[in-house]
Amino acid sequence: MVSITQYNLDKIEQLLLDLGYKVRYEKGNFKTGACVIQNTKVIVVNKFSNLEIKINSLIQLLREFEVTKDMLDEKQWTFYKTLTKKD
């Protein structure tokens, strides 16, 4: 399990960016989720969620995406595997 820090949230955001997703923080009464808007991969995160919810929601989304080793460099792949392994 990854520790709940702003640093790790930033690393997860960069990983998603490397996978072609844009992470946006918006206010509203909704849960974090992923959607495709005009063929653009956009993840909308509730900006009022606490750090733990943001990180756990993004990790849950990562587990749903089909990611292959050739999509990431070695360091990012290792981080991805750490995030998505089942506890």
Biopython code that builds the backbone (N, CA, C, O; Angstrom):
import numpy as np
from Bio.PDB.StructureBuilder import StructureBuilder

atoms = [
    (1, "MET", "N", (0.841, -1.185, 0.000)),
    (1, "MET", "CA", (0.000, 0.000, 0.000)),
    (1, "MET", "C", (0.880, 1.240, 0.000)),
    (1, "MET", "O", (1.859, 1.318, 0.743)),
    (2, "VAL", "N", (0.534, 2.184, -0.818)),
    (2, "VAL", "CA", (1.293, 3.424, -0.929)),
    (2, "VAL", "C", (0.889, 4.360, 0.211)),
    (2, "VAL", "O", (-0.274, 4.401, 0.613)),
    (3, "SER", "N", (1.869, 5.111, 0.727)),
    (3, "SER", "CA", (1.550, 6.032, 1.822)),
    (3, "SER", "C", (0.773, 7.234, 1.275)),
    (3, "SER", "O", (0.916, 7.610, 0.112)),
    (4, "ILE", "N", (-0.034, 7.812, 2.128)),
    (4, "ILE", "CA", (-0.925, 8.900, 1.745)),
    (4, "ILE", "C", (-0.172, 10.226, 1.902)),
    (4, "ILE", "O", (-0.190, 10.840, 2.969)),
    (5, "THR", "N", (0.486, 10.654, 0.830)),
    (5, "THR", "CA", (1.228, 11.914, 0.844)),
    (5, "THR", "C", (0.963, 12.660, -0.458)),
    (5, "THR", "O", (0.592, 12.063, -1.468)),
    (6, "GLN", "N", (1.157, 13.963, -0.416)),
    (6, "GLN", "CA", (1.002, 14.770, -1.626)),
    (6, "GLN", "C", (2.009, 14.317, -2.687)),
    (6, "GLN", "O", (1.706, 14.317, -3.880)),
    (7, "TYR", "N", (3.208, 13.933, -2.239)),
    (7, "TYR", "CA", (4.235, 13.445, -3.163)),
    (7, "TYR", "C", (3.733, 12.243, -3.957)),
    (7, "TYR", "O", (3.905, 12.192, -5.175)),
    (8, "ASN", "N", (3.117, 11.277, -3.282)),
    (8, "ASN", "CA", (2.598, 10.098, -3.978)),
    (8, "ASN", "C", (1.428, 10.453, -4.887)),
    (8, "ASN", "O", (1.289, 9.868, -5.961)),
    (9, "LEU", "N", (0.584, 11.398, -4.480)),
    (9, "LEU", "CA", (-0.490, 11.845, -5.359)),
    (9, "LEU", "C", (0.101, 12.444, -6.634)),
    (9, "LEU", "O", (-0.384, 12.180, -7.734)),
    (10, "ASP", "N", (1.142, 13.245, -6.480)),
    (10, "ASP", "CA", (1.808, 13.838, -7.650)),
    (10, "ASP", "C", (2.385, 12.756, -8.562)),
    (10, "ASP", "O", (2.301, 12.864, -9.786)),
    (11, "LYS", "N", (2.975, 11.708, -7.966)),
    (11, "LYS", "CA", (3.532, 10.604, -8.762)),
    (11, "LYS", "C", (2.431, 9.850, -9.509)),
    (11, "LYS", "O", (2.622, 9.454, -10.659)),
    (12, "ILE", "N", (1.291, 9.651, -8.869)),
    (12, "ILE", "CA", (0.168, 8.971, -9.518)),
    (12, "ILE", "C", (-0.367, 9.827, -10.665)),
    (12, "ILE", "O", (-0.682, 9.311, -11.737)),
    (13, "GLU", "N", (-0.466, 11.131, -10.433)),
    (13, "GLU", "CA", (-0.919, 12.031, -11.499)),
    (13, "GLU", "C", (0.034, 11.971, -12.694)),
    (13, "GLU", "O", (-0.413, 11.954, -13.841)),
    (14, "GLN", "N", (1.337, 11.938, -12.435)),
    (14, "GLN", "CA", (2.316, 11.862, -13.522)),
    (14, "GLN", "C", (2.197, 10.528, -14.264)),
    (14, "GLN", "O", (2.307, 10.486, -15.489)),
    (15, "LEU", "N", (1.975, 9.458, -13.532)),
    (15, "LEU", "CA", (1.786, 8.144, -14.145)),
    (15, "LEU", "C", (0.577, 8.168, -15.082)),
    (15, "LEU", "O", (0.646, 7.671, -16.206)),
    (16, "LEU", "N", (-0.515, 8.743, -14.618)),
    (16, "LEU", "CA", (-1.714, 8.847, -15.454)),
    (16, "LEU", "C", (-1.462, 9.728, -16.675)),
    (16, "LEU", "O", (-1.949, 9.435, -17.767)),
    (17, "LEU", "N", (-0.706, 10.798, -16.491)),
    (17, "LEU", "CA", (-0.355, 11.669, -17.610)),
    (17, "LEU", "C", (0.461, 10.895, -18.647)),
    (17, "LEU", "O", (0.237, 11.031, -19.850)),
    (18, "ASP", "N", (1.404, 10.085, -18.172)),
    (18, "ASP", "CA", (2.216, 9.262, -19.067)),
    (18, "ASP", "C", (1.373, 8.238, -19.819)),
    (18, "ASP", "O", (1.736, 7.815, -20.916)),
    (19, "LEU", "N", (0.248, 7.840, -19.229)),
    (19, "LEU", "CA", (-0.661, 6.895, -19.878)),
    (19, "LEU", "C", (-1.672, 7.602, -20.795)),
    (19, "LEU", "O", (-2.515, 6.955, -21.417)),
    (20, "GLY", "N", (-1.575, 8.923, -20.868)),
    (20, "GLY", "CA", (-2.440, 9.672, -21.769)),
    (20, "GLY", "C", (-3.677, 10.259, -21.133)),
    (20, "GLY", "O", (-4.553, 10.757, -21.840)),
    (21, "TYR", "N", (-3.771, 10.215, -19.816)),
    (21, "TYR", "CA", (-4.934, 10.757, -19.114)),
    (21, "TYR", "C", (-4.623, 12.142, -18.565)),
    (21, "TYR", "O", (-3.510, 12.412, -18.113)),
    (22, "LYS", "N", (-5.605, 12.998, -18.611)),
    (22, "LYS", "CA", (-5.500, 14.311, -17.985)),
    (22, "LYS", "C", (-6.312, 14.257, -16.696)),
    (22, "LYS", "O", (-7.462, 13.819, -16.701)),
    (23, "VAL", "N", (-5.717, 14.700, -15.598)),
    (23, "VAL", "CA", (-6.407, 14.714, -14.304)),
    (23, "VAL", "C", (-6.837, 16.150, -14.023)),
    (23, "VAL", "O", (-6.022, 17.073, -14.010)),
    (24, "ARG", "N", (-8.133, 16.313, -13.799)),
    (24, "ARG", "CA", (-8.675, 17.629, -13.471)),
    (24, "ARG", "C", (-9.337, 17.577, -12.110)),
    (24, "ARG", "O", (-9.959, 16.579, -11.747)),
    (25, "TYR", "N", (-9.198, 18.658, -11.361)),
    (25, "TYR", "CA", (-9.840, 18.782, -10.055)),
    (25, "TYR", "C", (-10.969, 19.794, -10.173)),
    (25, "TYR", "O", (-10.745, 20.963, -10.488)),
    (26, "GLU", "N", (-12.178, 19.331, -9.917)),
    (26, "GLU", "CA", (-13.363, 20.179, -10.042)),
    (26, "GLU", "C", (-14.174, 20.092, -8.758)),
    (26, "GLU", "O", (-14.138, 19.086, -8.049)),
    (27, "LYS", "N", (-14.903, 21.162, -8.472)),
    (27, "LYS", "CA", (-15.769, 21.128, -7.304)),
    (27, "LYS", "C", (-17.147, 20.642, -7.717)),
    (27, "LYS", "O", (-17.602, 20.879, -8.836)),
    (28, "GLY", "N", (-17.793, 19.966, -6.798)),
    (28, "GLY", "CA", (-19.122, 19.461, -7.085)),
    (28, "GLY", "C", (-19.468, 18.319, -6.151)),
    (28, "GLY", "O", (-18.630, 17.848, -5.383)),
    (29, "ASN", "N", (-20.695, 17.890, -6.227)),
    (29, "ASN", "CA", (-21.178, 16.812, -5.378)),
    (29, "ASN", "C", (-21.143, 15.513, -6.182)),
    (29, "ASN", "O", (-22.182, 15.018, -6.619)),
    (30, "PHE", "N", (-19.951, 14.970, -6.373)),
    (30, "PHE", "CA", (-19.777, 13.747, -7.156)),
    (30, "PHE", "C", (-18.579, 12.970, -6.643)),
    (30, "PHE", "O", (-17.736, 13.499, -5.919)),
    (31, "LYS", "N", (-18.522, 11.714, -7.028)),
    (31, "LYS", "CA", (-17.387, 10.878, -6.676)),
    (31, "LYS", "C", (-16.365, 10.963, -7.802)),
    (31, "LYS", "O", (-16.710, 11.260, -8.946)),
    (32, "THR", "N", (-15.103, 10.699, -7.468)),
    (32, "THR", "CA", (-14.045, 10.675, -8.468)),
    (32, "THR", "C", (-14.353, 9.599, -9.492)),
    (32, "THR", "O", (-14.850, 8.525, -9.150)),
    (33, "GLY", "N", (-14.056, 9.893, -10.748)),
    (33, "GLY", "CA", (-14.296, 8.907, -11.791)),
    (33, "GLY", "C", (-13.519, 9.237, -13.040)),
    (33, "GLY", "O", (-12.869, 10.279, -13.114)),
    (34, "ALA", "N", (-13.580, 8.361, -14.019)),
    (34, "ALA", "CA", (-12.914, 8.585, -15.297)),
    (34, "ALA", "C", (-13.960, 8.621, -16.388)),
    (34, "ALA", "O", (-14.953, 7.894, -16.350)),
    (35, "CYS", "N", (-13.723, 9.467, -17.347)),
    (35, "CYS", "CA", (-14.626, 9.523, -18.473)),
    (35, "CYS", "C", (-13.849, 9.911, -19.721)),
    (35, "CYS", "O", (-12.736, 10.430, -19.634)),
    (36, "VAL", "N", (-14.438, 9.659, -20.875)),
    (36, "VAL", "CA", (-13.831, 10.046, -22.136)),
    (36, "VAL", "C", (-14.676, 11.171, -22.720)),
    (36, "VAL", "O", (-15.871, 11.006, -22.963)),
    (37, "ILE", "N", (-14.039, 12.308, -22.939)),
    (37, "ILE", "CA", (-14.730, 13.458, -23.504)),
    (37, "ILE", "C", (-14.136, 13.727, -24.883)),
    (37, "ILE", "O", (-12.970, 14.107, -24.992)),
    (38, "GLN", "N", (-14.912, 13.537, -25.915)),
    (38, "GLN", "CA", (-14.476, 13.741, -27.293)),
    (38, "GLN", "C", (-13.127, 13.071, -27.553)),
    (38, "GLN", "O", (-12.181, 13.712, -28.011)),
    (39, "ASN", "N", (-13.055, 11.793, -27.257)),
    (39, "ASN", "CA", (-11.865, 10.972, -27.473)),
    (39, "ASN", "C", (-10.643, 11.418, -26.670)),
    (39, "ASN", "O", (-9.519, 11.029, -26.985)),
    (40, "THR", "N", (-10.856, 12.225, -25.644)),
    (40, "THR", "CA", (-9.762, 12.638, -24.768)),
    (40, "THR", "C", (-9.944, 11.941, -23.430)),
    (40, "THR", "O", (-11.040, 11.950, -22.869)),
    (41, "LYS", "N", (-8.890, 11.342, -22.921)),
    (41, "LYS", "CA", (-8.963, 10.652, -21.638)),
    (41, "LYS", "C", (-8.840, 11.670, -20.520)),
    (41, "LYS", "O", (-7.778, 12.257, -20.315)),
    (42, "VAL", "N", (-9.930, 11.877, -19.799)),
    (42, "VAL", "CA", (-9.967, 12.854, -18.719)),
    (42, "VAL", "C", (-10.462, 12.177, -17.451)),
    (42, "VAL", "O", (-11.469, 11.469, -17.467)),
    (43, "ILE", "N", (-9.755, 12.397, -16.363)),
    (43, "ILE", "CA", (-10.184, 11.917, -15.052)),
    (43, "ILE", "C", (-10.568, 13.145, -14.244)),
    (43, "ILE", "O", (-9.770, 14.067, -14.075)),
    (44, "VAL", "N", (-11.786, 13.147, -13.752)),
    (44, "VAL", "CA", (-12.262, 14.271, -12.951)),
    (44, "VAL", "C", (-12.271, 13.837, -11.494)),
    (44, "VAL", "O", (-12.877, 12.828, -11.133)),
    (45, "VAL", "N", (-11.595, 14.610, -10.675)),
    (45, "VAL", "CA", (-11.470, 14.324, -9.247)),
    (45, "VAL", "C", (-12.173, 15.436, -8.475)),
    (45, "VAL", "O", (-12.010, 16.616, -8.786)),
    (46, "ASN", "N", (-12.951, 15.054, -7.471)),
    (46, "ASN", "CA", (-13.599, 16.041, -6.619)),
    (46, "ASN", "C", (-12.527, 16.756, -5.804)),
    (46, "ASN", "O", (-11.841, 16.138, -4.990)),
    (47, "LYS", "N", (-12.389, 18.057, -6.027)),
    (47, "LYS", "CA", (-11.326, 18.813, -5.359)),
    (47, "LYS", "C", (-11.524, 18.897, -3.854)),
    (47, "LYS", "O", (-10.583, 19.216, -3.127)),
    (48, "PHE", "N", (-12.743, 18.612, -3.369)),
    (48, "PHE", "CA", (-13.007, 18.669, -1.933)),
    (48, "PHE", "C", (-12.769, 17.336, -1.220)),
    (48, "PHE", "O", (-12.873, 17.259, 0.005)),
    (49, "SER", "N", (-12.453, 16.299, -1.975)),
    (49, "SER", "CA", (-12.109, 15.012, -1.350)),
    (49, "SER", "C", (-10.792, 15.158, -0.606)),
    (49, "SER", "O", (-9.933, 15.952, -0.989)),
    (50, "ASN", "N", (-10.641, 14.377, 0.472)),
    (50, "ASN", "CA", (-9.372, 14.445, 1.186)),
    (50, "ASN", "C", (-8.299, 13.671, 0.417)),
    (50, "ASN", "O", (-8.599, 12.951, -0.535)),
    (51, "LEU", "N", (-7.064, 13.829, 0.837)),
    (51, "LEU", "CA", (-5.920, 13.251, 0.130)),
    (51, "LEU", "C", (-6.042, 11.734, -0.006)),
    (51, "LEU", "O", (-5.740, 11.182, -1.064)),
    (52, "GLU", "N", (-6.478, 11.064, 1.047)),
    (52, "GLU", "CA", (-6.613, 9.609, 1.009)),
    (52, "GLU", "C", (-7.644, 9.167, -0.036)),
    (52, "GLU", "O", (-7.406, 8.218, -0.783)),
    (53, "ILE", "N", (-8.764, 9.844, -0.085)),
    (53, "ILE", "CA", (-9.799, 9.490, -1.061)),
    (53, "ILE", "C", (-9.295, 9.742, -2.484)),
    (53, "ILE", "O", (-9.537, 8.929, -3.376)),
    (54, "LYS", "N", (-8.601, 10.856, -2.703)),
    (54, "LYS", "CA", (-8.055, 11.154, -4.031)),
    (54, "LYS", "C", (-7.111, 10.047, -4.481)),
    (54, "LYS", "O", (-7.228, 9.537, -5.595)),
    (55, "ILE", "N", (-6.174, 9.677, -3.608)),
    (55, "ILE", "CA", (-5.182, 8.651, -3.957)),
    (55, "ILE", "C", (-5.859, 7.306, -4.185)),
    (55, "ILE", "O", (-5.601, 6.647, -5.192)),
    (56, "ASN", "N", (-6.721, 6.892, -3.262)),
    (56, "ASN", "CA", (-7.373, 5.589, -3.398)),
    (56, "ASN", "C", (-8.274, 5.529, -4.627)),
    (56, "ASN", "O", (-8.361, 4.487, -5.277)),
    (57, "SER", "N", (-8.943, 6.629, -4.952)),
    (57, "SER", "CA", (-9.804, 6.662, -6.134)),
    (57, "SER", "C", (-8.978, 6.529, -7.407)),
    (57, "SER", "O", (-9.361, 5.799, -8.321)),
    (58, "LEU", "N", (-7.853, 7.225, -7.473)),
    (58, "LEU", "CA", (-6.999, 7.149, -8.662)),
    (58, "LEU", "C", (-6.380, 5.758, -8.806)),
    (58, "LEU", "O", (-6.253, 5.247, -9.918)),
    (59, "ILE", "N", (-5.997, 5.149, -7.688)),
    (59, "ILE", "CA", (-5.460, 3.787, -7.740)),
    (59, "ILE", "C", (-6.531, 2.823, -8.230)),
    (59, "ILE", "O", (-6.246, 1.944, -9.044)),
    (60, "GLN", "N", (-7.758, 2.974, -7.746)),
    (60, "GLN", "CA", (-8.850, 2.110, -8.189)),
    (60, "GLN", "C", (-9.068, 2.241, -9.695)),
    (60, "GLN", "O", (-9.292, 1.244, -10.381)),
    (61, "LEU", "N", (-9.003, 3.452, -10.200)),
    (61, "LEU", "CA", (-9.139, 3.661, -11.642)),
    (61, "LEU", "C", (-7.990, 2.999, -12.402)),
    (61, "LEU", "O", (-8.206, 2.375, -13.441)),
    (62, "LEU", "N", (-6.778, 3.137, -11.887)),
    (62, "LEU", "CA", (-5.619, 2.503, -12.531)),
    (62, "LEU", "C", (-5.812, 1.002, -12.652)),
    (62, "LEU", "O", (-5.413, 0.403, -13.651)),
    (63, "ARG", "N", (-6.422, 0.386, -11.641)),
    (63, "ARG", "CA", (-6.653, -1.060, -11.664)),
    (63, "ARG", "C", (-7.625, -1.461, -12.766)),
    (63, "ARG", "O", (-7.616, -2.608, -13.214)),
    (64, "GLU", "N", (-8.468, -0.522, -13.207)),
    (64, "GLU", "CA", (-9.452, -0.816, -14.247)),
    (64, "GLU", "C", (-8.898, -0.610, -15.655)),
    (64, "GLU", "O", (-9.450, -1.138, -16.620)),
    (65, "PHE", "N", (-7.811, 0.153, -15.780)),
    (65, "PHE", "CA", (-7.239, 0.430, -17.093)),
    (65, "PHE", "C", (-6.390, -0.740, -17.564)),
    (65, "PHE", "O", (-5.807, -1.464, -16.756)),
    (66, "GLU", "N", (-6.328, -0.917, -18.864)),
    (66, "GLU", "CA", (-5.440, -1.932, -19.440)),
    (66, "GLU", "C", (-4.100, -1.274, -19.722)),
    (66, "GLU", "O", (-3.960, -0.489, -20.659)),
    (67, "VAL", "N", (-3.118, -1.609, -18.895)),
    (67, "VAL", "CA", (-1.785, -1.019, -19.013)),
    (67, "VAL", "C", (-0.790, -2.131, -19.287)),
    (67, "VAL", "O", (-0.794, -3.161, -18.613)),
    (68, "THR", "N", (0.057, -1.920, -20.275)),
    (68, "THR", "CA", (1.102, -2.892, -20.588)),
    (68, "THR", "C", (2.469, -2.277, -20.302)),
    (68, "THR", "O", (2.620, -1.057, -20.234)),
    (69, "LYS", "N", (3.444, -3.142, -20.138)),
    (69, "LYS", "CA", (4.785, -2.700, -19.759)),
    (69, "LYS", "C", (5.392, -1.741, -20.775)),
    (69, "LYS", "O", (6.147, -0.843, -20.404)),
    (70, "ASP", "N", (5.067, -1.925, -22.054)),
    (70, "ASP", "CA", (5.656, -1.056, -23.084)),
    (70, "ASP", "C", (5.076, 0.357, -23.080)),
    (70, "ASP", "O", (5.566, 1.218, -23.811)),
    (71, "MET", "N", (4.052, 0.612, -22.282)),
    (71, "MET", "CA", (3.450, 1.945, -22.208)),
    (71, "MET", "C", (4.198, 2.874, -21.251)),
    (71, "MET", "O", (4.001, 4.088, -21.281)),
    (72, "LEU", "N", (5.063, 2.296, -20.395)),
    (72, "LEU", "CA", (5.741, 3.063, -19.353)),
    (72, "LEU", "C", (7.228, 2.740, -19.334)),
    (72, "LEU", "O", (7.656, 1.691, -19.815)),
    (73, "ASP", "N", (8.017, 3.667, -18.767)),
    (73, "ASP", "CA", (9.423, 3.336, -18.560)),
    (73, "ASP", "C", (9.535, 2.410, -17.341)),
    (73, "ASP", "O", (8.553, 2.181, -16.634)),
    (74, "GLU", "N", (10.709, 1.895, -17.110)),
    (74, "GLU", "CA", (10.903, 0.880, -16.063)),
    (74, "GLU", "C", (10.497, 1.384, -14.671)),
    (74, "GLU", "O", (9.864, 0.661, -13.902)),
    (75, "LYS", "N", (10.869, 2.626, -14.359)),
    (75, "LYS", "CA", (10.563, 3.195, -13.047)),
    (75, "LYS", "C", (9.049, 3.367, -12.866)),
    (75, "LYS", "O", (8.509, 3.046, -11.807)),
    (76, "GLN", "N", (8.367, 3.872, -13.901)),
    (76, "GLN", "CA", (6.925, 4.046, -13.836)),
    (76, "GLN", "C", (6.216, 2.696, -13.770)),
    (76, "GLN", "O", (5.228, 2.552, -13.050)),
    (77, "TRP", "N", (6.712, 1.702, -14.518)),
    (77, "TRP", "CA", (6.111, 0.366, -14.506)),
    (77, "TRP", "C", (6.184, -0.238, -13.101)),
    (77, "TRP", "O", (5.213, -0.819, -12.615)),
    (78, "THR", "N", (7.335, -0.095, -12.462)),
    (78, "THR", "CA", (7.514, -0.614, -11.101)),
    (78, "THR", "C", (6.534, 0.069, -10.149)),
    (78, "THR", "O", (5.918, -0.595, -9.315)),
    (79, "PHE", "N", (6.386, 1.377, -10.265)),
    (79, "PHE", "CA", (5.445, 2.126, -9.425)),
    (79, "PHE", "C", (4.009, 1.677, -9.712)),
    (79, "PHE", "O", (3.219, 1.490, -8.786)),
    (80, "TYR", "N", (3.675, 1.507, -10.979)),
    (80, "TYR", "CA", (2.341, 1.044, -11.367)),
    (80, "TYR", "C", (2.042, -0.319, -10.748)),
    (80, "TYR", "O", (0.957, -0.528, -10.207)),
    (81, "LYS", "N", (2.997, -1.250, -10.824)),
    (81, "LYS", "CA", (2.796, -2.587, -10.258)),
    (81, "LYS", "C", (2.612, -2.505, -8.743)),
    (81, "LYS", "O", (1.825, -3.263, -8.176)),
    (82, "THR", "N", (3.324, -1.602, -8.088)),
    (82, "THR", "CA", (3.175, -1.408, -6.644)),
    (82, "THR", "C", (1.762, -0.906, -6.313)),
    (82, "THR", "O", (1.148, -1.338, -5.337)),
    (83, "LEU", "N", (1.272, -0.002, -7.131)),
    (83, "LEU", "CA", (-0.054, 0.574, -6.886)),
    (83, "LEU", "C", (-1.190, -0.424, -7.137)),
    (83, "LEU", "O", (-2.196, -0.411, -6.429)),
    (84, "THR", "N", (-1.031, -1.272, -8.126)),
    (84, "THR", "CA", (-2.154, -2.098, -8.568)),
    (84, "THR", "C", (-2.143, -3.515, -8.039)),
    (84, "THR", "O", (-3.063, -4.283, -8.319)),
    (85, "LYS", "N", (-1.113, -3.883, -7.272)),
    (85, "LYS", "CA", (-1.132, -5.246, -6.719)),
    (85, "LYS", "C", (-2.255, -5.368, -5.716)),
    (85, "LYS", "O", (-2.557, -4.432, -4.976)),
    (86, "LYS", "N", (-2.859, -6.521, -5.703)),
    (86, "LYS", "CA", (-3.973, -6.772, -4.773)),
    (86, "LYS", "C", (-3.432, -7.064, -3.385)),
    (86, "LYS", "O", (-2.480, -7.828, -3.226)),
    (87, "ASP", "N", (-4.048, -6.449, -2.381)),
    (87, "ASP", "CA", (-3.593, -6.656, -0.983)),
    (87, "ASP", "C", (-4.068, -7.986, -0.441)),
    (87, "ASP", "O", (-3.781, -8.322, 0.708)),
]
sb = StructureBuilder()
sb.init_structure("model")
sb.init_model(0)
sb.init_chain("A")
sb.init_seg("    ")
for serial, (resi, resn, name, xyz) in enumerate(atoms, 1):
    if name == "N":
        sb.init_residue(resn, " ", resi, " ")
    sb.init_atom(name, np.array(xyz, "f"), 0.0, 1.0, " ", f" {name:<3s}", serial, name[0])
structure = sb.get_structure()
